[in-house]
């Protein structure tokens, strides 16, 4: 039940994109701005993260690991 409740933390655009429950639960742990950045990356790559990728993204978010992108902006 707790996992279903966590889905309410997804931004609406992300909720529409994700078609698998498990990655959605992991991504729901991200902050809103992180979800928006991930959504941009998903649109660019025309891809949806797998469960293992979503878990890694969540872990990076927890660790506050930031990577500078080609555009000079910071990305999680």
C-alpha positions in Angstrom: 0.0 0.0 0.0 2.9 2.4 0.9 4.3 2.0 -2.6 1.1 3.0 -4.2 0.9 6.1 -2.0 4.4 7.1 -3.0 3.2 7.4 -6.6 1.3 10.6 -5.6 4.7 12.3 -5.3 5.2 12.0 -9.1 4.7 15.1 -11.2 1.8 14.5 -13.6 3.9 14.5 -16.7 6.1 11.8 -15.2 3.1 9.7 -14.2 1.9 9.8 -17.8 5.3 8.7 -19.1 6.0 5.8 -16.8 4.3 2.5 -17.8 5.9 0.3 -15.1 5.1 0.3 -11.4 8.5 -0.5 -10.0 10.6 2.2 -11.7 7.8 4.7 -11.0 8.1 4.0 -7.2 11.8 4.7 -7.3 11.5 7.9 -9.3 8.7 9.1 -7.0 11.5 9.5 -4.3 13.1 12.3 -6.4 12.5 15.9 -5.8 10.2 17.7 -8.2 13.1 19.5 -9.9 15.0 16.2 -10.3 11.9 14.6 -11.8 11.6 17.5 -14.3 15.3 17.1 -15.3 14.9 13.3 -15.7 11.8 13.9 -17.8 13.8 16.1 -20.1 16.4 13.4 -20.4 13.8 10.8 -21.1 12.3 12.9 -23.8 15.7 13.5 -25.4 16.6 9.9 -25.3 13.2 8.6 -26.2 13.6 6.1 -23.4 12.1 5.2 -20.0 14.4 4.0 -17.2 14.5 0.4 -16.3 14.1 -0.6 -12.6 17.8 -0.9 -12.1 18.4 2.5 -13.8 15.6 4.1 -11.6 17.2 2.6 -8.5 20.6 4.1 -9.5 19.1 7.5 -10.2 17.4 7.4 -6.8 20.7 6.5 -5.1 22.5 9.3 -6.9 19.8 11.7 -5.7 20.3 10.6 -2.1 24.0 11.0 -2.4 23.5 14.4 -4.0 25.9 13.4 -6.8 25.8 16.1 -9.4 27.3 15.8 -12.9 27.9 18.8 -15.1 26.2 18.4 -18.5 27.4 19.6 -21.9 25.1 22.6 -21.5 27.0 23.7 -18.4 24.1 23.0 -16.1 24.3 20.5 -13.2 22.4 17.2 -13.5 21.8 14.5 -11.0 
